Amino acid sequence: MLQSIGVTEWLIIGLIIVLLFGGKKIPELFKGLGEAMKEFKKASKDESSSS
């Protein structure tokens, strides 16, 4: 599904994100997303090692 998205579509999506969240909030948004992914990986790693 994501293979069918071209460069133009990604630019439009990026522009919409900038308009919705503003330039200053985007780094905070991605930082929070990164921390959430790190916690998810840690939890799934702990779960698989305890089985």
Secondary structure by P-SEA (a helix, b strand, c coil): ccccccaaaaaaaaaaaaaaccccaaaaaaaaaaaaaaaaaaaaaaaaaac
